[in-house]
Amino acid sequence: MTTQTETSQGSALDTVKLLLAAAAIVGGLYSYYYFEFDLPLYIRVLIVLVGTGAGIAIAMLSSQGQRLWHFIQGSRVEIRKVVWPTKQETTQTAIAVFVFTLVMSVFFWLLDSGLLWLTRKLVG
């Protein structure tokens, strides 16, 4: 009987891709502050967005990025299978939660008042 173990280690190329992705994101953020007095705000924000987009694009080319993309696709399929409650069911549930919260808050207020009264009687 043989046992197979799945290794989650990526190749050296994947590591390089992830490092480049991180460098693109950090570079965009660094540029935002480095060019604080040289460039207008909208250009600096655009640099951050481009750096972030490039970093995400590079990261998605790695094996971890591909696994993430497959997970997202599978999640979208599962979300389509969800049976969402009707408006009436949502309203009834919200009302039940509100009433229960109100009842519990009154209960804890009475408990706190009773314990305060008892403490004052015992302490004097």
Secondary structure, 3 states (H helix, E strand, C coil): CCCCCCCCCCCHHHHHHHHHHHHHHHHHHHHHHHCCCCCCHHHHHHHHHHHHHHHHHHHHCCHHHHHHHHHHHHHHHHHHCCCCCCHHHHHHHHHHHHHHHHHHHHHHHHHHHHHHHHHHHHHC
